[in-house]
């Protein structure tokens, strides 16, 4: 598993890693975490990269995340909070045309496989 692959959106490199069998984790909501030190990709840039990689090679295994590791990333302190991926990223991916089966694979099936837990079927909601 290669986590936080969005630090450097080198799509050809990520494609090679994914095609070699690695699981890639795209980490959303971190663009404000390193202000003044590192220039992180924005969520729209991450979405564009993910869509391009999904379109070019749907067999690459993905998981989605949000590194909430500082107080400032919690909602009560002005951050996105723990619900950023389900509340904003997943609806955005749906709007951009990503199928629910693909979203389920990235958010339920692949994490369950990595944790050696049975995955439930996608809900009809």
C-alpha positions in Angstrom: 0.0 0.0 0.0 1.3 3.4 -1.0 -0.4 6.0 1.0 -0.9 9.7 0.3 0.2 9.3 -3.3 -1.3 12.7 -4.0 1.7 14.4 -2.6 3.3 14.2 -6.1 0.7 13.7 -8.8 3.0 11.9 -11.2 0.4 10.0 -13.1 2.7 7.8 -15.2 4.5 6.7 -12.1 1.3 6.1 -10.2 0.0 4.1 -13.1 3.1 1.9 -13.1 2.8 1.3 -9.4 -0.9 0.4 -9.7 -0.4 -1.9 -12.6 2.4 -3.6 -10.6 -0.3 -4.6 -8.1 0.2 -1.9 -5.4 -2.8 -0.4 -3.6 -2.8 3.4 -3.9 -4.3 5.7 -1.4 -5.5 9.2 -2.4 -5.6 11.5 0.6 -8.2 14.3 0.4 -8.5 17.6 2.3 -4.9 18.3 3.1 -4.2 21.3 1.0 -4.2 23.7 4.0 -2.1 21.5 6.3 1.3 22.6 5.2 0.7 26.2 4.3 4.0 28.0 3.7 6.0 24.8 3.8 4.8 22.5 1.1 2.4 23.2 -1.8 0.0 20.3 -1.8 -2.5 19.5 -4.5 -6.0 20.7 -4.0 -9.0 18.3 -3.9 -10.1 19.3 -7.4 -6.6 18.4 -8.6 -6.7 15.1 -6.8 -10.2 14.4 -8.3 -8.9 15.1 -11.8 -5.9 12.9 -11.3 -8.0 10.1 -9.8 -10.5 10.3 -12.7 -7.8 10.1 -15.3 -6.2 7.1 -13.6 -9.6 5.3 -13.2 -10.4 6.0 -16.8 -7.1 4.8 -18.1 -6.8 1.7 -15.9 -9.9 0.8 -13.9 -8.0 -2.3 -12.5 -5.8 -0.2 -10.3 -6.7 -0.8 -6.6 -7.5 2.5 -4.7 -8.5 3.5 -1.2 -9.6 7.0 -0.3 -8.5 8.8 2.9 -8.3 12.0 4.8 -5.4 12.5 7.1 -6.9 14.2 10.1 -3.8 14.6 12.2 -3.9 18.1 13.6 -6.5 20.0 15.7 -6.9 22.5 12.9 -8.3 19.8 10.7 -11.2 19.1 13.0 -14.5 20.8 12.0 -14.8 22.6 15.4 -11.4 24.3 14.6 -12.2 25.2 11.0 -11.0 22.0 9.2 -12.9 19.5 7.0 -13.4 17.0 9.8 -13.5 13.2 9.7 -16.6 13.3 7.4 -14.9 15.0 4.5 -14.6 11.9 2.3 -18.2 10.6 2.7 -19.8 14.1 2.9 -17.9 15.8 0.0 -15.5 13.7 -1.9 -17.8 10.7 -2.6 -20.8 12.9 -3.8 -18.3 14.8 -6.0 -17.0 11.6 -7.6 -20.6 10.5 -8.2 -21.4 13.8 -9.8 -18.3 13.4 -12.0 -19.7 10.0 -13.2 -17.9 7.4 -11.0 -20.1 4.4 -10.5 -21.3 3.4 -7.1 -19.6 0.0 -7.6 -16.2 1.7 -8.0 -16.8 3.9 -5.0 -17.8 0.8 -2.9 -14.6 -1.0 -4.1 -12.5 2.0 -3.0 -14.2 2.7 0.3 -15.4 -0.6 1.5 -14.2 -3.7 -0.4 -10.5 -2.8 -0.7 -10.1 -1.5 2.8 -11.9 -4.7 4.1 -9.6 -6.8 2.0 -6.5 -5.0 3.4 -7.8 -5.5 6.9 -8.9 -9.1 6.2 -12.5 -8.4 7.0 -15.6 -9.4 4.9 -17.0 -6.5 2.9 -20.7 -5.8 2.8 -22.7 -5.2 -0.4 -23.3 -1.6 -1.5 -26.5 -0.1 -0.1 -29.3 0.9 -2.3 -29.5 4.4 -0.7 
